[in-house]
Amino acid sequence: MTPSKPMRADARRNRARILAAAGEVFAERGASASTEEVAARAGVAIGTVFRHFPTKHDLLAAIMKELRQRLIDKAETLIAGGDPATAFFDYFTYLVESSAEIGTVVTLLAEEGTPIEPGDQIMAFAQTFGALLEAAQEAGTVRPDARLDEVMALLTATTHGALAASWTEDLRHRTLALVLDALRR
């Protein structure tokens, strides 16, 4: 197997624009979104989309991979440079706010019959989220008796509730405030 050539700078930019546009289009339009809409939003020709992502499934899988990595990167940034007293709460909020985009892609992949395998990225996600929780507990802002599995259950319930019931922004913010207040020390 020959190593693949590195992508040219313009190709990398196009790919990034396509993924960003696709995330927006799928979040707005759901399953009815077309690759033509993605190309138009990204400002590229439809052929460019198909060169990078030959099928809609390939595009959705790439969006999911990027979303997972973005979640991990955000957590690692907060761990490295955030205030330990607030980083956990910032991240929990970020996850709930990001859930609409993630949920749309997961739903579309599931409708295609694609199993969503958590893989290494989800394991890294749990580890980084756990590190934020521990740092907040050490800083004295999160209850010392809050366990990672409990926090993950609260996060899952909040994000799924927001998605399944199409919570308004106001309801999402109020519910999130109640959940986070329950975790505060």
N, C-alpha and C positions, 0 to 999 in steps of 0.2 A: 504494500500500500504506500503510495507516494504521499508525502505531506502536502496538505493543501496550501496554496499560496495565500499570503495574508491579503485581506481585503483592502482595496484602494480606499483612500480617504473619502472620496465622493460616494463610493458604494456604502461605506460605513455610515455616512451622514444620511443617505437615502434610506438605509435599513432602519436607522433610529427614527427618522421622520415617519416611515411607514408604521412602525410599531406604536409610536405615540398617537398617530391618527387612528389606527385600528382600535386602540384602547378606547378612545373617545367615541368613535362611531359605534362600536359594539355596545358600549355602555348606554349610548343614547337610543339605538335602534334595535338592540337585541339580535335575535336570529334573522330578522329581515335585512340586516346590514349586508351590503354587497362589497366585493373587492373593488368595484368601480368607485363606490363612495369613499373607500379608504384611499385609493389612488388620488382622487380629486382633493381630499382633505390634506393629504401629504404633499400635494403639488408635484406628483410624479406620474409618468405614464403607467397604464395598467400592466404593460409588459415588464416594467421595473418591479412591480409588486410580485408578479409571477416568477420572475427570475430569483427573487429572494425567498418567496413562499409559494411553491407550485400549487398548493391546495389551500382552501380555507382552513382546513384542519391544521396544516403546518403553521399558518398564521396565528391561529388560536393557541396552539402549543407554545409558540415563541412568545406570545404575549404573557401566557401563564408563567413561563420560565422567568421572564423579565420582571413580572410583578413579584414573584417570590424573592428574587434577588434584591429588588428594591426594598422590600420589607426587611430583609436581613441587613442590607447596607444602612438603612435608617437606624436600626437598632444598634449596629456597631458604631455608627457616628455618635449616637447619644451616649453609648458606653464610654467611648474614647474622650469625648469633649463636652458632654452635657452635664448639667448639675444633677448629681445623684438624687437629690431631694425631689426633683421634678421630672427627670427623664422618664421614669416609669409611667407617670401619668400622661406625659406628652406622647409616649409611644402607644399606650392603650388607646388614646384619643385618635391618633393617626391611623391605627388599625381599624377602628370602627368607621372612621371617615372614608377609608380606602375600600371598605367592604363592598360598596356598590359595584365598583369596577371589577374587583376580583370575583364577586359573585356572578356577575354576568358571564364572564369568561368560563368559569367553572360550570355554570348551567349549560352553556352552549356546547362545551366539550362533552358533558354528560349526555346531552340530547343526541350527540353523535355516537354515543356508546363508548366513548373513550374513558377508560378508568383513570382516575386521578391518583397517581402514585406519589405519596409524600416525598420519598427519596431523601437524599442527604440535605437538601435545602431546608426541608421542614424540621429535620433534626437540629440543624444549625439555628433555625428560627427559635425553637424551644429553648436551646441553650442560651442564645442571646437574650431572649425575653426573661429567662430565669436569672441571668446576670443583672438585668435592670431591676428585677424584683428584689434580689438580694441587696443591691446597692441602695435602693430606696428604704429597705428595712434597716440597713446599717445606718442610714442617714436619719432614721427615726420618723419618716413620713408615711410609711406603710406599716400596718399592723404586723407585729412579729409572728402572729399565729397564721397568717395567710400563706398557704402552700401554693406552689406552682400549679399543681393539677386543679386546685380550686379556682385560681385566677384564670387559667386557661378555659375552664368551664364557664366562668362569668363572661369572658371575652367571646367565646363561641356563642353563648346564648344571646349576648347583646348584638353581635354582628348578624347572626342568623335572624334574630327578631327584626332588626332594622331592614334586612333584605326581604324577608318573607311577607312582612306586613306593610312594606313600602312606607316606613315611618317618614313623617315630614322632618325637615331639618330641625325645627323647634322641638319636636318630640324626641328626636335622636339626641339632641344636646341636653335636654332635661333628664332623660333616662341615663345617659352617660354620666351626668353629674351625680345622680343618685348612686350608681354603681361605684364610681370612684370614691365618693364620700364614705361608702361602706368599707372601703379598703384603707382609708386614712387612719392614721394613729391619732 
